[in-house]
Amino acid sequence: MTVTSHLPGTSHRTPVVLLHALSLHSSMWAAQERALRALGHPVLAVDQRGFGEVPLGDSPPSLNVIADDLARTLDEHGMGRVVLAGSSMGGYAAMAFLRRFPGRVAGLALLSARATADNPEAAAQRMRFAELVQDPAHRPVIVERVTPLLLADTTRADRPGLLARVLADAHAADPAALAWAQRAIAARPDSTDVLRAAEIPALVIAGAQDTLVTPRESRHVADVLPQGRLITLTRAGHLQPLEAPEEVTHALCGLLDEVDEAEATAGIGSGARAC
């Protein structure tokens, strides 16, 4: 697991870990990484296994593998409690980490990720995608068909350059990694009880034009989190950090202020406001 790390002189702030969506890599969080770093937060923008420059390895598909990768990365950087922000697949990885290492999560931001497990039909669709994306005859077609769904209609119409970038990342992704990740996501358990037990500041960000994880599903995630609050971005789809970078950064700043104050109250951090 590789990271973009910016840590010196920022130990009094709560560290932030940014987890990317399927087909993409850590650069999808570049705008938020720059902004949060400028405000004094240690930031790790993580490439999950098989994406970016991280080898896939030979572990069976499981989000627990990604969670354990992340735990080792945090250990390497001397980080204990962190704020996790995960988009889509990154959100599922964040929930897996929360399940396995609840004491290490000081705050949580989930973007375009369901609390519930896939139903049989959805799981079967993921498994079918995993098969097709590894077939050279089908892969270009399925990438061209599925990838634009990550963006809102308005984004595709108004920002063709962003659509081109997302498509380029999807075409460049390792087919084996795409298949591995889809199988891992399809096998994930229901996380409702895990989220319900998470007594930490929490934020759910939804795209009003997201057709993959609907605003209603995001509302359910916020409702089961004891301290969850929902922000819906009207002109965004599934990839809010790219489609609405300033709004996402502002929302994360609010969460981080909550976390810093909560950690200070508990005697863990300084409580200085960063945002």
C-alpha positions as CSV (number, residue, x, y, z in Angstrom):
1,M,0.0,0.0,0.0
2,T,1.6,3.3,-1.1
3,V,0.7,6.7,0.3
4,T,1.2,10.3,-0.4
5,S,2.3,11.5,3.1
6,H,2.7,15.0,4.4
7,L,3.4,14.8,8.1
8,P,6.2,17.2,9.4
9,G,5.1,19.8,11.9
10,T,1.4,18.7,12.0
11,S,1.3,16.2,14.9
12,H,-1.1,18.3,16.9
13,R,-3.8,17.7,14.2
14,T,-5.8,14.6,13.7
15,P,-4.4,12.5,10.9
16,V,-6.6,12.0,7.8
17,V,-6.6,8.9,5.6
18,L,-8.2,9.2,2.1
19,L,-9.3,6.0,0.4
20,H,-10.1,6.0,-3.3
21,A,-12.9,4.6,-5.4
22,L,-12.8,1.6,-7.7
23,S,-10.9,2.1,-11.0
24,L,-9.2,5.2,-9.7
25,H,-6.3,5.8,-7.3
26,S,-5.2,8.2,-4.6
27,S,-4.9,11.2,-6.9
28,M,-8.7,11.5,-6.9
29,W,-8.3,13.2,-3.5
30,A,-5.6,15.7,-4.7
31,A,-7.7,18.8,-4.1
32,Q,-8.7,17.7,-0.6
33,E,-5.2,16.5,0.2
34,R,-3.7,19.9,-0.6
35,A,-6.3,21.8,1.3
36,L,-6.2,19.7,4.4
37,R,-2.4,19.7,4.4
38,A,-2.4,23.5,4.2
39,L,-4.7,23.6,7.3
40,G,-2.3,21.5,9.3
41,H,-3.6,18.0,9.1
42,P,-1.3,15.0,8.5
43,V,-2.7,13.4,5.3
44,L,-2.3,9.9,3.9
45,A,-3.7,9.5,0.4
46,V,-3.6,5.7,0.0
47,D,-3.3,3.6,-3.1
48,Q,-5.1,0.3,-2.3
49,R,-3.6,-2.9,-3.4
50,G,-3.6,-3.4,-7.2
51,F,-4.1,0.3,-7.9
52,G,-1.5,3.0,-8.5
53,E,1.9,1.5,-8.1
54,V,0.8,-1.1,-5.4
55,P,1.1,-4.8,-6.5
56,L,-2.1,-6.8,-6.2
57,G,-0.4,-9.8,-4.5
58,D,-1.9,-13.2,-4.2
59,S,-4.3,-12.9,-1.2
60,P,-7.9,-14.0,-1.8
61,P,-10.3,-11.1,-2.5
62,S,-11.4,-9.6,0.8
63,L,-11.9,-6.1,2.2
64,N,-10.2,-7.4,5.4
65,V,-7.0,-7.7,3.4
66,I,-7.2,-4.0,2.5
67,A,-8.0,-3.1,6.2
68,D,-5.0,-5.0,7.4
69,D,-2.8,-3.3,4.7
70,L,-4.0,0.0,6.0
71,A,-3.3,-1.0,9.6
72,R,0.3,-1.8,8.7
73,T,0.6,1.5,6.8
74,L,-0.6,3.5,9.9
75,D,1.9,1.6,12.0
76,E,4.7,2.5,9.6
77,H,3.8,6.1,10.0
78,G,3.4,6.0,13.8
79,M,-0.3,6.8,13.6
80,G,-2.8,5.6,16.2
81,R,-6.2,7.1,15.8
82,V,-7.1,8.6,12.4
83,V,-10.1,10.0,10.5
84,L,-11.0,7.8,7.6
85,A,-12.6,9.3,4.5
86,G,-13.6,6.7,1.9
87,S,-15.2,7.1,-1.5
88,S,-17.2,4.1,-2.9
89,M,-14.8,1.2,-2.6
90,G,-12.8,3.3,-0.2
91,G,-15.9,3.6,1.9
92,Y,-16.3,-0.2,2.1
93,A,-12.6,-0.4,3.0
94,A,-13.1,2.1,5.8
95,M,-16.0,0.1,7.2
96,A,-13.9,-3.0,7.1
97,F,-11.2,-1.2,9.0
98,L,-13.7,0.1,11.5
99,R,-14.9,-3.5,12.1
100,R,-11.4,-4.8,12.7
101,F,-9.8,-1.8,14.4
102,P,-12.6,0.3,16.0
103,G,-10.3,1.9,18.5
104,R,-8.1,3.4,15.8
105,V,-10.9,5.4,14.1
106,A,-11.5,8.9,15.5
107,G,-13.9,10.0,12.8
108,L,-15.5,8.7,9.7
109,A,-16.5,10.1,6.3
110,L,-18.3,7.9,3.9
111,L,-19.0,8.9,0.3
112,S,-21.2,6.8,-2.0
113,A,-21.0,3.6,0.1
114,R,-23.9,1.5,1.4
115,A,-24.1,0.2,5.0
116,T,-25.8,-3.0,3.8
117,A,-24.4,-6.0,2.0
118,D,-25.1,-6.5,-1.7
119,N,-28.3,-8.4,-2.4
120,P,-27.9,-11.5,-4.6
121,E,-28.6,-9.7,-7.8
122,A,-26.1,-6.9,-7.1
123,A,-23.4,-9.4,-6.0
124,A,-24.0,-11.4,-9.2
125,Q,-23.6,-8.3,-11.3
126,R,-20.2,-7.6,-9.6
127,M,-19.1,-11.1,-10.2
128,R,-20.1,-10.8,-13.9
129,F,-18.1,-7.6,-14.2
130,A,-15.1,-9.3,-12.7
131,E,-15.3,-12.0,-15.4
132,L,-15.8,-9.6,-18.3
133,V,-13.2,-7.0,-17.3
134,Q,-10.5,-9.7,-17.4
135,D,-11.5,-10.7,-21.0
136,P,-9.6,-8.6,-23.5
137,A,-12.5,-8.9,-25.9
138,H,-15.0,-7.4,-23.5
139,R,-13.0,-5.1,-21.2
140,P,-12.9,-1.9,-23.4
141,V,-16.6,-2.1,-24.0
142,I,-17.5,-2.7,-20.3
143,V,-15.2,0.1,-19.1
144,E,-16.7,2.5,-21.6
145,R,-20.2,1.5,-20.6
146,V,-19.9,1.5,-16.8
147,T,-17.4,4.2,-16.1
148,P,-19.5,7.2,-17.2
149,L,-22.1,6.2,-14.6
150,L,-19.7,7.3,-11.9
151,L,-20.3,10.9,-12.9
152,A,-23.5,13.0,-12.8
153,D,-25.3,13.9,-16.0
154,T,-24.4,17.5,-15.4
155,T,-20.7,16.7,-14.8
156,R,-20.5,14.7,-18.1
157,A,-22.1,17.5,-20.0
158,D,-20.2,20.4,-18.4
159,R,-16.8,18.9,-17.7
160,P,-15.8,16.6,-20.5
161,G,-12.2,16.7,-19.4
162,L,-13.1,15.1,-16.1
163,L,-15.0,12.3,-17.9
164,A,-12.0,11.8,-20.1
165,R,-9.7,11.6,-17.0
166,V,-11.9,9.1,-15.2
167,L,-12.2,6.9,-18.4
168,A,-8.4,7.0,-18.8
169,D,-7.9,5.9,-15.2
170,A,-10.4,3.1,-15.7
171,H,-8.8,1.9,-18.9
172,A,-5.3,2.0,-17.3
173,A,-6.3,0.0,-14.2
174,D,-5.1,-3.5,-13.9
175,P,-7.9,-5.8,-15.0
176,A,-6.9,-8.4,-12.3
177,A,-7.1,-5.6,-9.6
178,L,-10.6,-4.5,-10.9
179,A,-11.8,-8.1,-10.7
180,W,-10.2,-8.7,-7.3
181,A,-11.8,-5.5,-5.9
182,Q,-15.3,-6.3,-7.3
183,R,-15.2,-9.8,-5.8
184,A,-14.1,-8.4,-2.4
185,I,-16.9,-5.8,-2.4
186,A,-19.5,-8.4,-3.5
187,A,-18.5,-10.6,-0.5
188,R,-18.6,-7.8,2.1
189,P,-20.9,-8.3,5.1
190,D,-23.6,-6.0,6.3
191,S,-22.0,-3.1,8.2
192,T,-25.1,-1.7,9.8
193,D,-24.3,-2.9,13.3
194,V,-20.6,-1.8,13.0
195,L,-21.7,1.7,12.1
196,R,-24.4,1.7,14.8
197,A,-21.7,1.0,17.4
198,A,-19.4,3.8,16.2
199,E,-19.7,6.6,18.7
200,I,-17.5,9.0,16.8
201,P,-18.1,12.1,14.7
202,A,-19.3,10.9,11.3
203,L,-20.2,12.4,8.0
204,V,-22.0,11.0,5.0
205,I,-21.7,12.8,1.6
206,A,-24.2,11.9,-1.1
207,G,-24.5,13.0,-4.7
208,A,-28.0,14.0,-5.6
209,Q,-27.4,12.6,-9.1
210,D,-25.7,9.4,-7.9
211,T,-27.5,6.5,-9.7
212,L,-25.2,3.8,-8.1
213,V,-25.7,4.6,-4.5
214,T,-28.8,6.7,-4.2
215,P,-29.3,9.6,-1.8
216,R,-31.9,7.4,0.1
217,E,-29.2,4.8,0.7
218,S,-26.8,7.5,1.9
219,R,-29.5,8.7,4.3
220,H,-29.8,5.2,5.7
221,V,-26.0,5.2,6.4
222,A,-26.2,8.6,8.2
223,D,-29.2,7.4,10.2
224,V,-27.5,4.4,11.6
225,L,-24.4,6.3,12.7
226,P,-25.0,7.7,16.2
227,Q,-23.3,11.0,15.3
228,G,-23.9,10.8,11.6
229,R,-24.9,13.8,9.5
230,L,-25.7,13.8,5.8
231,I,-24.7,16.4,3.2
232,T,-26.1,16.0,-0.3
233,L,-24.4,17.8,-3.1
234,T,-26.9,18.8,-5.8
235,R,-24.7,18.7,-8.8
236,A,-22.6,15.7,-8.0
237,G,-22.9,12.0,-8.8
238,H,-20.8,9.1,-7.4
239,L,-17.4,10.8,-7.3
240,Q,-18.0,13.9,-5.2
241,P,-14.3,14.6,-4.4
242,L,-13.7,15.1,-8.2
243,E,-17.1,16.6,-9.1
244,A,-17.5,19.0,-6.2
245,P,-14.0,19.4,-4.6
246,E,-14.5,22.6,-2.7
247,E,-17.8,21.4,-1.2
248,V,-16.2,18.1,-0.1
249,T,-13.2,19.8,1.4
250,H,-15.5,22.2,3.3
251,A,-17.5,19.2,4.7
252,L,-14.4,17.4,5.7
253,C,-13.1,20.5,7.5
254,G,-16.3,20.5,9.6
255,L,-15.8,16.9,10.5
256,L,-12.2,17.4,11.4
257,D,-13.1,20.3,13.7
258,E,-15.6,18.0,15.4
259,V,-13.0,15.3,15.8
260,D,-10.3,17.6,17.1
261,E,-12.7,18.9,19.8
262,A,-13.8,15.4,20.7
263,E,-10.2,14.2,21.0
264,A,-9.3,17.2,23.1
265,T,-12.3,16.5,25.4
266,A,-11.1,13.0,25.8
267,G,-7.6,14.1,26.6
268,I,-6.1,12.7,23.3
269,G,-5.5,15.8,21.2
270,S,-5.0,19.6,21.4
271,G,-8.4,20.6,20.2
272,A,-7.0,23.3,17.9
273,R,-9.4,24.2,15.1
274,A,-7.9,23.6,11.7
275,C,-10.7,24.6,9.4
